[in-house]
Amino acid sequence: MSAQLVLTTLAGLEPTDVATLAAALRCARAQLENSLGTLQRRGFAESTQGGWRLTQQGRQFIAEGKALTVRRRNPGRKTSGMRAKAWWLIRKQVKFSMVDLLSTLASKANQGRSLPEYLRALTAAGYLQPMRKGASGARWMLIRDTGRQAPVWRPTVGEVYDPNLGEVVWRRATA
């Protein structure tokens, strides 16, 4: 149910209750309430004892012939790279092995040196602590979780940058 449709329909029926508005729009009450919540948050509609009605801002918006635009709730980047997905799994599992990660990230492209190199960098930077080897090989435990965004291993300069902190947290010692 589009908030734009609810906005224009509400203009002709105000003030009205949710049931009447849902019948006029032929939609489920839950969908309608979601759209009404959007209109309320944006200052275009308000709930009163007599039902829902447009605010002055809502009337002006319609009079100007504007259309509502979609606002993304989380405009952040999606997790797309193998290392970002690995970081998500590490945070979720806390204790894990290479087999645990690869079974979820399973792709021939991921099985190169990239993931082991990333885990070594995270260990050196103090994010991971090695544990005793188990039946599935080497194991690690997450000991420093700084946030949702994956630490970035920059192999060409030999450093780990943490976007959650906004700083380089480790540099490889130069000879």
Beta strands, then each sheet from edge to edge (+ up, - down):
strand 1: 45-48
strand 2: 51-54
strand 3: 95-97
strand 4: 128-134
strand 5: 137-142
strand 6: 152-154
strand 7: 159-162
strand 8: 167-171
sheet 1: 1+ 2-
sheet 2: 3+ 5- 4+
sheet 3: 6+ 7- 8+
end
